[in-house]
Amino acid sequence: MTGAAPSERPILGVGQIMSDVLTLFFLRLPKLLLLGLPGAIGIGGVLYGTVAMEDQWSQLGFLADANVAFAAGFLAFAVALGLGLGLTAGPLTAAFDTYHRHGHVPLFPCVRTLLHRPVQAAVCGIVVTLATLAPLVLVFLATTPRVGFFATIVLIAIGMYSLGRWGMSLPAVSIDRIGVRALGRAVRLGQGYRWRIAGTCFLLWFTAVLLGGFLSGGLGLGVGAMLEFAYDVDLGNQVEEILLFSNAVLGLSVMTVLLALGLAAIRARMVEIKEPPDIGEMIGVFD
């Protein structure tokens, strides 16, 4: 007599996750950008402060070394992206969950999730981005092309693995209201699916970079062309710097919105797999 065959592990559904994220992103883009406005303000504040400090540090000669300047720029970028992602994750997770339950995105109820442990959300966001981006920086240290290609593949995999390991902590901070303990919850929730989640995070990251660059670059070129050609305005260096800064903030904001939606979708799927609803929740759905 043979024993019962072990049940198959539920699939993550990468295609469905990407489809859900991109559908919601394009259908509700203006409202999602409004929900991501606190994150955009945080990103803009960090970048503006970095530029101001860069001028002061340069005058004192502390950024004369190219490696020091590169490390400072990387740290500022990681902190800006992490802060924006942390402040965006709560509202975007609420938007994703509400849209899939009721088919709409309520603005003010989603915004209220910002009040749920915003400091802890920002801390988790910065931790996740540093863990994700730090291995990618080492790509630039490769010397020979052959070693460089191998190092690039390995380090990108490590960075995306870090995002897959701790990324789900960002939606969990505000939605589950557990603060920085969400980092541990993300590890437990993704156990057994780590590399699948990492692969999904790679697709999300790649798509976010493309869409963020496309939207911000297109808007910047459009505004510049309108001012310079349609209205015959001579753009000075100051105006060009403002446009460049605005494009950078917009591009990073679009990235954080898409990444937050993707992490919310991954979390929702993993909760569905690991923590199916009890009978009371099921009865509530039919009621």
Steps between C-alpha positions, in 0.01 A plus 500: 500500500650827386480820698323807378695710256628821651304806399667726246631834616279785378661708228591863558340614175759747372305578184182570694684725745657706222167520317315619812767759581527647150123504449442694820800724428376616161129513589549710814830677430394857603351379828797275570739791446295702750531216750874497431530875561633465860771271367579748222534778759737283701705418190515865398605608848785250518625584149478874560684467830764287328561763232526775759742298713699399193582863427613554859705180515658574162613843617667335798667243273341191653363374166823537304548122502285339229430192715379712790277703269358181347432348843327818615286512187405135537407543864284803420323315218435193716367708789278708269356192328457317832327793666266542204426129487434482873257794496328372186462133591214541750262705280581295190443170683162627620423609143594160358297307757194724465508493122503121488220472754271780385629616161588858598774695678373727780742789540460613861468156669822396327677821602410436865731198504787752514411545865579134567866502614649733233844513667528122511384483137773744397762303693396173336501668159856628544619160632347320201644738240847493655496118509381493138725765348824436692586181303420678172756771573774235505427438131700814422807356675544217245811543286513240221196449273472128579518548875278806465224306326509220759510748788209694351278192484589388853464842660170578327372164627614585854334842484171363372515220757529765772197680360311171484602414856406826671289687245167377633578674829408834340129428452492306827622793713185708450239240411589255778610785733800313635779753438852379427399147602362488145854414384473168684147444378615546139768234549250252644232579243730443203657178627506237228429758226809718538648470152162519331430820689849625411431434130172687523677788674753512215216536248341769717829687539575486127149614409508778761829635367371499142166663579652753742763604247251509213236708678741746662716533190201546273351765728831682528553507124140612446517786751840610373388494138180690583687774684784529254320467167129562546540800730851602385638490853876484537568240767775606732721274705282548808181399318672198348622394844146532639363287214774241552428486874123473440551221247717307747238531774220401262693200368580372849139562609367289212750230593390497863131487404551201271730319744258560787213358294711199405604426858138538609395248234773255606401535864132444418586184308727365774236568767252313282737204478636495855207644699169404336194670651322325782133401483386824664668712233352281229151543640559874516577507130164338414316727740 
